Amino acid sequence: MVPPLPQHGGDQVPQGVYITRWGEKFHVLRLCRCLAKSRLEISPWCPLCRGDELNPRAVYSQGVGAVAHVSANCPRLPPRRSTYLRCGLCG
């Protein structure tokens, strides 16, 4: 079972996730060691498809700072997007 995303705290990002420019994973902790030398910018959750989903195994986005979707079928998801799997260290 995948643990739920963190809900609060100074180094946690409940309002979104971190996606790095060259990464293939999404991160939920600002202090994840995978992000040590990366430019940090929050990718906010899509309000339409986030709903009650607290355990996404993957998110869909156009990259750094772009909206993070939990549903590949979200009508707001652009056709050009990438799939980012959940980081095993912080997520």
N, CA, C and O of each residue as an XYZ file, in Angstrom:
364
protein
N       0.835     -1.191      0.000
C       0.000      0.000      0.000
C       0.875      1.249      0.000
O       1.872      1.317      0.719
N       0.500      2.222     -0.801
C       1.236      3.480     -0.887
C       0.748      4.398      0.216
O      -0.458      4.605      0.348
N       1.667      4.966      1.029
C       1.226      5.860      2.097
C       0.635      7.146      1.534
O       1.013      7.558      0.437
N      -0.287      7.797      2.258
C      -0.880      9.041      1.763
C       0.138     10.164      1.717
O       1.152     10.132      2.414
N      -0.143     11.148      0.893
C       0.709     12.331      0.830
C       0.673     13.060      2.159
O      -0.347     13.031      2.847
N       1.763     13.713      2.534
C       1.770     14.494      3.779
C       0.701     15.576      3.739
O       0.426     16.143      2.681
N       0.103     15.859      4.875
C      -0.977     16.828      4.935
C      -0.569     18.183      5.493
O      -1.266     19.168      5.251
N       0.532     18.270      6.227
C       0.946     19.537      6.805
C       2.390     19.438      7.262
O       2.957     18.347      7.332
N       2.978     20.579      7.571
C       4.351     20.607      8.069
C       5.208     21.532      7.244
O       4.876     21.837      6.099
N       6.318     21.985      7.820
C       7.174     22.969      7.185
C       7.856     22.498      5.920
O       8.107     23.307      5.027
N       8.168     21.209      5.812
C       8.856     20.745      4.623
C       7.959     19.906      3.729
O       8.448     19.213      2.837
N       6.665     19.960      3.956
C       5.722     19.185      3.173
C       4.893     20.099      2.284
O       4.711     21.275      2.598
N       4.396     19.571      1.193
C       3.739     20.388      0.182
C       2.325     19.889     -0.105
O       2.102     19.276     -1.149
N       1.358     20.133      0.792
C       0.014     19.648      0.539
C      -0.679     20.356     -0.622
O      -1.608     19.801     -1.209
N      -0.249     21.564     -0.963
C      -0.910     22.318     -2.036
C      -0.413     21.928     -3.419
O      -0.936     22.412     -4.423
N       0.584     21.065     -3.485
C       1.111     20.629     -4.763
C       2.285     19.696     -4.579
O       2.518     19.169     -3.491
N       3.020     19.501     -5.654
C       4.183     18.614     -5.643
C       5.356     19.321     -6.307
O       5.197     20.384     -6.905
N       6.518     18.727     -6.196
C       7.703     19.236     -6.888
C       8.030     18.306     -8.048
O       8.078     17.087     -7.890
N       8.250     18.894     -9.203
C       8.699     18.178    -10.391
C       9.932     18.920    -10.888
O       9.889     20.133    -11.095
N      11.027     18.199    -11.079
C      12.252     18.852    -11.546
C      12.298     18.858    -13.073
O      11.590     18.100    -13.737
N      13.126     19.708    -13.595
C      13.198     19.883    -15.045
C      13.536     18.582    -15.772
O      12.943     18.283    -16.808
N      14.475     17.814    -15.244
C      14.912     16.592    -15.918
C      14.409     15.332    -15.218
O      14.765     14.223    -15.615
N      13.592     15.489    -14.190
C      13.166     14.350    -13.388
C      12.087     13.497    -14.023
O      11.425     13.898    -14.980
N      11.933     12.316    -13.466
C      10.891     11.393    -13.883
C       9.952     11.081    -12.723
O       9.025     10.284    -12.869
N      10.190     11.707    -11.571
C       9.406     11.461    -10.366
C       8.798     12.772     -9.884
O       9.276     13.856    -10.218
N       7.730     12.651     -9.089
C       7.228     13.837     -8.390
C       7.565     13.668     -6.919
O       7.637     12.550     -6.409
N       7.767     14.779     -6.250
C       8.219     14.795     -4.863
C       7.221     15.550     -4.006
O       6.637     16.541     -4.445
N       7.025     15.075     -2.774
C       6.097     15.733     -1.862
C       6.820     16.501     -0.753
O       6.200     17.310     -0.063
N       8.106     16.263     -0.576
C       8.873     16.965      0.454
C       9.886     17.907     -0.175
O      10.683     17.508     -1.024
N       9.843     19.136      0.246
C      10.791     20.137     -0.243
C      12.230     19.754      0.081
O      13.149     20.098     -0.662
N      12.425     19.043      1.189
C      13.766     18.671      1.627
C      14.173     17.268      1.187
O      15.133     16.718      1.729
N      13.484     16.682      0.238
C      13.877     15.373     -0.287
C      15.304     15.476     -0.815
O      15.644     16.436     -1.506
N      16.136     14.494     -0.495
C      17.543     14.577     -0.908
C      17.704     14.507     -2.424
O      18.745     14.908     -2.945
N      16.712     14.015     -3.135
C      16.761     14.013     -4.605
C      16.700     15.430     -5.175
O      17.103     15.667     -6.313
N      16.195     16.365     -4.378
C      16.015     17.743     -4.845
C      17.147     18.670     -4.413
O      17.035     19.886     -4.569
N      18.230     18.121     -3.875
C      19.306     18.922     -3.269
C      19.853     20.007     -4.190
O      20.140     21.109     -3.722
N      20.004     19.738     -5.456
C      20.604     20.725     -6.365
C      19.642     21.159     -7.454
O      20.057     21.564     -8.540
N      18.347     21.072     -7.154
C      17.336     21.416     -8.146
C      16.674     22.741     -7.819
O      16.566     23.137     -6.659
N      16.239     23.407     -8.859
C      15.427     24.605     -8.681
C      14.047     24.148     -8.221
O      13.424     23.301     -8.861
N      13.577     24.701     -7.129
C      12.312     24.242     -6.556
C      11.179     25.197     -6.894
O      11.251     26.398     -6.634
N      10.147     24.638     -7.473
C       8.932     25.383     -7.781
C       7.764     24.423     -7.628
O       7.802     23.307     -8.147
N       6.748     24.843     -6.933
C       5.596     23.977     -6.685
C       4.751     23.838     -7.947
O       4.468     24.819     -8.634
N       4.360     22.617     -8.233
C       3.362     22.336     -9.263
C       2.045     22.137     -8.520
O       1.859     21.115     -7.859
N       1.128     23.101     -8.620
C      -0.117     23.013     -7.850
C      -1.022     21.887     -8.354
O      -0.964     21.502     -9.522
N      -1.853     21.372     -7.460
C      -2.815     20.345     -7.839
C      -3.908     20.930     -8.713
O      -4.309     22.078     -8.519
N      -4.386     20.171     -9.654
C      -5.566     20.541    -10.435
C      -6.785     20.431     -9.521
O      -7.026     19.363     -8.959
N      -7.553     21.496     -9.360
C      -8.718     21.434     -8.475
C      -9.828     20.531     -9.016
O     -10.678     20.066     -8.256
N      -9.820     20.287    -10.312
C     -10.880     19.484    -10.917
C     -10.678     17.982    -10.683
O     -11.631     17.276    -10.354
N      -9.445     17.491    -10.849
C      -9.245     16.039    -10.751
C      -8.578     15.597     -9.447
O      -8.491     14.395     -9.194
N      -8.112     16.514     -8.621
C      -7.489     16.100     -7.355
C      -8.502     15.451     -6.441
O      -8.251     14.366     -5.918
N      -9.633     16.084     -6.238
C     -10.687     15.513     -5.416
C     -10.174     15.010     -4.083
O      -9.478     15.729     -3.367
N     -10.510     13.798     -3.755
C     -10.104     13.195     -2.492
C      -8.898     12.286     -2.649
O      -8.536     11.584     -1.706
N      -8.273     12.281     -3.803
C      -7.131     11.400     -4.057
C      -5.924     11.849     -3.251
O      -5.343     12.898     -3.529
N      -5.545     11.055     -2.251
C      -4.390     11.387     -1.410
C      -3.200     10.493     -1.696
O      -2.115     10.729     -1.166
N      -3.376      9.480     -2.513
C      -2.309      8.513     -2.755
C      -1.978      8.315     -4.228
O      -1.899      7.172     -4.679
N      -1.785      9.372     -4.983
C      -1.513      9.130     -6.399
C      -0.170      8.415     -6.592
O       0.834      8.789     -5.986
N      -0.166      7.417     -7.415
C       1.076      6.714     -7.763
C       1.800      7.454     -8.882
O       3.001      7.284     -9.089
N       1.040      8.278     -9.596
C       1.612      9.063    -10.694
C       0.829     10.355    -10.821
O      -0.340     10.427    -10.443
N       1.487     11.377    -11.361
C       0.812     12.614    -11.721
C       1.151     12.922    -13.172
O       2.146     12.433    -13.707
N       0.326     13.726    -13.790
C       0.488     14.109    -15.188
C       0.630     15.619    -15.231
O      -0.173     16.344    -14.643
N       1.658     16.092    -15.932
C       1.933     17.524    -15.935
C       2.775     17.884    -17.151
O       3.310     17.016    -17.842
N       2.878     19.189    -17.394
C       3.753     19.683    -18.444
C       5.126     20.056    -17.883
O       5.948     20.622    -18.604
N       5.386     19.752    -16.625
C       6.717     19.966    -16.073
C       6.750     20.940    -14.915
O       5.741     21.168    -14.248
N       7.916     21.510    -14.684
C       8.192     22.380    -13.543
C       7.167     23.501    -13.425
O       6.995     24.294    -14.351
N       6.492     23.561    -12.293
C       5.545     24.638    -12.023
C       4.187     24.502    -12.676
O       3.265     25.244    -12.337
N       4.043     23.563    -13.611
C       2.761     23.374    -14.289
C       1.807     22.595    -13.377
O       2.252     21.899    -12.464
N       0.542     22.707    -13.613
C      -0.473     22.044    -12.802
C      -0.264     20.527    -12.832
O      -0.006     19.947    -13.887
N      -0.381     19.892    -11.653
C      -0.254     18.442    -11.514
C      -1.642     17.815    -11.473
O      -2.474     18.186    -10.645
N      -1.884     16.869    -12.363
C      -3.170     16.178    -12.463
C      -3.017     14.754    -11.949
O      -1.983     14.125    -12.171
N      -4.030     14.242    -11.269
C      -3.998     12.856    -10.816
C      -4.760     11.939    -11.771
O      -4.655     10.717    -11.666
N      -5.517     12.507    -12.689
C      -6.272     11.712    -13.650
C      -5.776     11.970    -15.065
O      -5.690     13.119    -15.499
N      -5.452     10.908    -15.775
C      -5.037     11.034    -17.174
C      -6.219     11.437    -18.052
O      -6.032     11.827    -19.204
N      -7.431     11.345    -17.515
C      -8.638     11.694    -18.266
C      -9.199     13.065    -17.902
O     -10.297     13.416    -18.335
N      -8.467     13.840    -17.118
C      -8.939     15.171    -16.730
C      -9.115     16.039    -17.980
O      -8.206     16.108    -18.808
N     -10.261     16.698    -18.131
C     -10.476     17.543    -19.307
C      -9.547     18.754    -19.366
O      -9.377     19.349    -20.430
N      -8.948     19.122    -18.239
C      -8.018     20.260    -18.223
C      -6.569     19.857    -18.519
O      -5.696     20.718    -18.635
N      -6.318     18.566    -18.640
C      -4.965     18.079    -18.908
C      -4.610     18.309    -20.371
O      -5.310     17.823    -21.259
N      -3.526     19.048    -20.635
C      -3.135     19.307    -22.023
C      -2.685     18.021    -22.732
O      -2.231     17.082    -22.079
N      -2.808     17.978    -24.053
C      -2.393     16.789    -24.794
C      -0.892     16.499    -24.655
O      -0.486     15.339    -24.581
N      -0.083     17.545    -24.620
C       1.369     17.358    -24.428
C       1.655     17.391    -22.943
O       1.644     18.450    -22.315
N       1.912     16.222    -22.393
C       2.210     16.143    -20.967
C       3.110     14.944    -20.726
O       3.274     14.086    -21.593
N       3.679     14.900    -19.557
C       4.523     13.789    -19.148
C       3.904     13.124    -17.925
O       3.103     13.725    -17.209
N       4.288     11.890    -17.704
C       3.858     11.150    -16.531
C       5.013     11.101    -15.543
O       6.133     10.751    -15.914
N       4.756     11.443    -14.305
C       5.770     11.439    -13.247
C       5.331     10.467    -12.169
O       4.242     10.600    -11.610
N       6.180      9.488    -11.876
C       5.896      8.522    -10.821
C       6.276      9.106     -9.477
O       7.046     10.063     -9.398
N       5.744      8.538     -8.444
C       5.979      9.002     -7.078
C       7.399      8.665     -6.615
O       7.867      7.546     -6.828
N       8.077      9.605     -5.994
C       9.427      9.394     -5.463
C       9.369      8.373     -4.328
O       8.503      8.461     -3.458
N      10.269      7.426     -4.334
C      10.315      6.411     -3.310
C      10.973      6.883     -2.016
O      10.827      6.235     -0.980
N      11.699      8.008     -2.062
C      12.377      8.509     -0.873
C      11.501      9.435     -0.040
O      11.539      9.375      1.189
N      10.725     10.276     -0.675
C       9.931     11.244      0.086
C       8.440     10.977     -0.019
O       7.662     11.565      0.731
N       8.029     10.126     -0.908
C       6.608      9.929     -1.099
C       6.149      8.612     -0.669
O       4.961      8.307     -0.773
